[in-house]
Amino acid sequence: MLADAVLIIQTANTAIGAVKELLGNGKDITDCAKHLGKYFDAKAEIQKNAGNSTSTGSDLENFLHLEKLKQAEAELKDMLIYQGRANLYTDFLRYQAEQKQKREDQAEAQKKQKAEKRKRIAGFIRTVVIMVSVVLAFATIGGFIYYLSTLRQV
């Protein structure tokens, strides 16, 4: 798990380095979209794993990883402000929040669908069990009646 965290940090650092290099070579910020996506995916993964109970790193390690990402993001902010159009960074933050909300809503909808599916399956199983029980009860009663009717009086 610690190796995963290091790999994620390396991915984030590589992505920021690529963005810096592209911008330094006169490329537009839109040419960096792929690398920016990798960075923010890595950041989200680190934030998700930092407070996770399966995280093997110490609190200090997680904190330092997040601090390093904050520094890289501050550099990214400066690049977006100075290399892009006015309000590009604030528009990006707004867009990022909207997309996060959409993903969370979609995940919540999927959870609800799974819960409804489980309820339907449980209801179906309950119905089948009741029907089988009723059929067995009628068969038992019928068998008992048949047994009584075939007994000979002595």
Secondary structure by P-SEA (a helix, b strand, c coil): caaaaaaaaaaaaaaaaaaaaaaaaccccccaaaaaaaaaaaaaaaaaacccccccccaaaaaaaaaaaaaaaaaaaaaaaaacccaaaaaaaaaaaaaaaaaaaaaaaaaaaaaaaaaaaaaaaaaaaaaaaaaaaaaaaaaaaaaaaacccc
